[in-house]
Amino acid sequence: MKTKCKLIPIIFIAVMGTLFTSMPVSGETEAEKPLTTEAIINRNIEAAGGRESLERVKTLNFQVGTQTYTASGGILKVESALQAPAVFETLLADETQVQRNTLGRTVAVTGIEAGRWLVLARVFSGCFSLNRFAGALEYAGLKTFGPERFHLLAHDTAGLSVTFYVDAADFLLKRLVMSGRDAAGQAWEQSGEFAAFSRQENIMLPTVLFFSQLGVSGTYSQRPQPLDAVRINPELPSDFFQNLEINAGKVSAAAGRLEGNIMGAFFDDEDLFVQIFSNWTSTEIEAAGFKNNDLLVVRSNGFEFETRLFITENQVNDPTVYAPGNSLFTHLPARRPLFYAQFNTCSPKEKFAALKAGIKLLAPLQAHKKK
């Protein structure tokens, strides 16, 4: 219960963003006043498990939602898969540059997005400690949020201003805030919350992560997620951090027709809710000449159904697509590039059961416009 009580105010602060104003702590104890930046970093390293234990961790691997993170020596690889082993995106941050391969299209990530990943690469490589930031931080004061008090340490890198929040009670890193301006000159800010720490192989790691971006809420906002499947020093291929490989099948587009593969599926037995994800993006939809409100016929593994296309879900102008038995084909670009077929209620139950039994990962998928 004690851990949960501490998690609530931290997440609440992230969600409320700038609505909360940090207040300087009055009545600092004499023990707190003389702490130097170096002393705070050293206490954080000791709280995380100690320098010797942290240095034994050459590679840290864990999963958060649909993403698998592998960090080593300041390098970070992130693989995105709705269902393994169908990886549709791989990102690599290797200390000086960031690249991303999305469904076979590799691009250089730049600006504040690149800076964000470079910061996280060092945080995750340090097992959520400041071990890889020693000597690069400046003290920025002691602040409080309700009963919580934090030592703030500042760092500037790759066009970002980063503030680390070290808990004044246990000296674990509980929060970081990254801010800067995007390519259009607009203010950008994202906070990360690390909570419910537990000891794993003598290392203190959070079991809950929460990233919140200022100005993003509702459907597009992220939620607190568990940090799962932790592996310390796993065996990896020798070229693991040198390649951006994915496993997403192939796509082809022609006028009025698409071919590809299934990247994952979700079936809710209680509500008969279904989502079937393709490896098609807006590029393929455009190449096929598909438009909003087009009626598509989708086939896979002997199954066939009709579905209404909407380029993004917020463009839905026909509520009947949510009625039992009907479906829509769309995507949420703020979450992932993949288009998916969605049945809010896949009725009758026989149809639901047949889809659940027949839809297979990476199976061929076709769609054509109904004439």
N, C-alpha and C positions, 0 to 999 in steps of 0.2 A: 504493500500500500504506500510505503514511503516513496518509492520510485515513481509511482503513478502521480502522486501529488506534485512532485517536482516537474513532471513532464507537462502538466496542464498549463502553468503560466508561461513556459517557454514557447509552446506552440501558439498560445493565445497572443503573445507578443508578435510573433511572425505574421499571423493572420491579420492583425489589426494594423500592421505596418506603421506608418507615420502618425496614426491617431494617438499612439503612446509617445510620450516624451520622457526620455531618461532624465532622472534627477540626480544631481550630485549627492553623494553620501555625506551626511553630516556625522560628526562624532566618530571618525575613523579611529580604530584602536592604534596604539603605538606600534603594535606588531605589524600592522598593515602599512603604515606610512613609509618605513624605510625600504620596502621591497623594491629592488631594481628590476629592470626588464630581464636581465640575465637570470635573476633569482626566480622570477615568475616562470620563465621558460624551463628552468631546471626543475622546479616543483611540478610543472605540467608533465615533463618527461618522466619523473619519478612516479607520479600518479598514474600515468598510462602503462607503467610496468617496469620502468627503469631503462636507462640507456642501453645496457647490455642486452636485455631481453628484446628491446626494439630493434637493435642491430642484427639480432638473429633472424628477424623476419625479412627475408630477401624479397618475398612476394606475398601479397595479400589478395585473396580472391573472395568475392562475395556477390550476392544477388539482391537487387532491390527492384521489385515489380518485374517488368519484362527485360530488365537490363542486367547483364553480368559484368562486373568491374574486376579488372586485374591490374594491380599497381605494383611497381617495382622500381626502386632507385629514382623516383621522380618521374617515371614514365607510367602512363595510364592507357589501358585498352578497354573499350566499352563495346560489348556485343549486345545487340537488341534482337530478341526473338520472342514471339508470342508463345511458341512451343518449340523447344529444342528438338532436333538440331537445325531447324529452319531459321537461320540468322539472316535478317533482311537489312541490317545496318551494322557497320563496324566503324568506330572512331578511335583514332590513335593520337594521343598527346605525348610528344617525346621531348619535353623540356624547352624546345625553342619553336616548334611548329605544331599545328593540329590539322589532321586530315580526316575526312569522313567519306566512307563508301556506302552509298545508299542504293541498294538494288543494282549494283554494277556501275554506278556513276560516282566517280571519285572527285572530290573538290577540296580545296584548301579552305579551312575555317579561319576567319580573320576577325579583327576587331575585338569587341568586348566578349563575344562568344568564345573566341580562342583564349583570351585571358582567363575566363572563367574555368575552362578545362585545365589550363596550366596550373592554376591555383589548386584545384581539386586533386590534380595528379600528385602534388607535393603533400597535401593533407592526407590522402588515402595511403600513399607510400610510407608516411610516417605513422600509420595505424591510428589516425585521427588525433594525432598529437602535433606539437609544434617542433618536433625533432628536426624537420627539414627546413625550418625557417630561422633557426638559431643564427643570430648575428644580422638578421635582416628586418628586425622589428623595432618599433619605437613605442614607448609607453604612452597611452592616450587617456589615462585616468581610471578612476574607480566609479562605477555606476550601479544603480539599483533599479530593479523592477519588483515592486512589492517586497517580499522577504528575500529575494534573490539578489546577490551582489556579485559583480563581475569586474575583473581586471581587463581593461581594453588594451589591445596591442595592435598597432597600425602597420600596414605594409602597402607600398605602391608597386604595381607591376603590370606591364603590357596594357597600359591605359586604364587600369582599374585601381580604385582605392579599396583596400580590404581591411576590415576590422575584425579581429578575433576576440571572442568573449570567453575568458577563462574563469570558471567558477571560483570565487574567493574562498569557498568552503572546502571543496575537494580538489581544486586545481585541474579538473578535467576540462577539455575544450567542449563547450556546450553550444556554441553558436558562432557563425561567421556571417558577415555582411559584405557583399561586393557591390560597388557602385561605380558608375561612369556614364559616358554618353555614347549613344549608338551612332551609326554612320550618318543619320539625319540630324544629329546634334541634340536628340531628345534624351532626357534623364532616364537612366536605367538602374534598377536596384534589385538584387536578389539576396535573400537570406537563406541560410541553411541551419537547421536545428539538429543536434545530436543528443539523443536522450536514452534513458533506461540502460545505462552501461552495465555490462557484466564481464567477468573475467574469462578469457579463453586462451589457454596455453600461456598463462601468466601475463596476458595483455588485456587491458581494459578497452573494450570496444562497445560502441552504442548498439542497441538492438532495434532502435527506431530512428528513422531519418525523415526529415520534412524540409522540402525546398519550397519557398514562397517568393513569387516575383511581384514586385509592386505594380499595381494596376491590373493584375490578372486575377480574375475571380470566377466563381460559378462553374460552369461546365468545363472550362479550360484550366482551372486551377488544380494543382496537385494536392494530394492528401498525404497525411503521415503514413509511411510504409515501413514494414519490418525489414531489417537487414538479415538476410537468410543465407543458408548454405555457405558459411564461412570456412575457407580453407587457407591454412598458413603453409607457405612453401610447397605448393602443389607441383607435381611434375608437369612441365610444359615443353612443347616442341622447341627446338633450338632457335627457330626463326619466328617464334610466336609474336614478338614485338617488332618484327620487320615487315609483316604483311597485313593487308586490310581485307582478307578473304571474307566472303559471305557464303551463304548456302540458301539461295532463294529461287532456284529453278530458272526458267527462261521465259521471256515474254515476246510476243509479236503482235503487231497492230496493223490492221488494214482497214479500208473504208467499211464502216459498219460492223467490224468484227475484231474480237480480242482473243488471244490465247495466252495462258499462263499457268500458274500453279497456286495451290492453296497453302497459305502461310500459317494457318492456325484456325481454330474454331472454338466457340464457347457455347455450351448447351446448359440451360437452367431447367432441370426436370420439373420444378414446382410451377414456374410461371410459363413454361414452354418458350422461353426467350432464347433466341439463336443469333449468333454473329458468325459469319464465315468470311475470313480475311483472304484477300487475293494478293498477288505481287504486282498489281496495277496501281499506278500513280496518276496524277493529273496529266503527265506527259503522254501516257498510253491512251487515256480517255480522249484527249484532244486529237491524237493521231488517228483514232478510230472515227472521229467526227461526231462523237456522242454529245448530246446537249441536255440541258436541264429538262426534266419531265419526260425524257425518252423512256419508252417501255423496252426493257431488255429481257432476253431469254438467256438464262444461265444454265450451263450443264457441267456436271462432273460425275464421273464414275457411274454413269447410267441414270443419274438423277437430273431432273429438269424442273425449273420453276421460273415464273415471270416476276420481275421486280422493277420498280420505278427508280430512275436515276436522278440524283440531286448532287451537284458538284461538291457542295458542302451541306452538312445537315441543317445549318441555319437558313438554307434556301428552300426548305420544304414548304410548299404552298398547297399541299394536298393532304389533309389530315387522315384521309382514308388509308394511306399507306401504313398507318399504325394500327389499323383494325385487325382483329383476329384473322389469320389466314393470309394477310397481305404482307408485303415487305418493301423495303427501300434499299437502294444501293448508293452508298455515299462515303464520305470520310470526314475526319476532324483533323485538319492540317496542324493545329496546335499540339496535337498529341502524337500523331504518326502519319506518314505519307500514304499508307495503305488504304485502298478502297475496300469496303466490306458490304456484304448483304446482311440485313438485319430484319428479323421477325420479332416484333414485340410479343406476339402470341402466335406461335407456329401451330395452327390447328388445321385439321383434326390431329389428335395425338398420334395417329398412325403415321402421319407425314413427319411429325417431329421425330418419332422413333426411327423411321427409315433414314432421315437425314443424319441422325446421330450415329447410326450404324454404318452408313455408307460414305460419309465425308472423311477423307483420309489426308493426313499431312503430306504436303508436296505432291498430291495427286493433280493430274491435269485439270485445268479449268478453262471453259470457253464461255464467251458471251457474244451475242449478236443482237442488233436492233430489230425489234419486231416490226414488220411492215404492216 
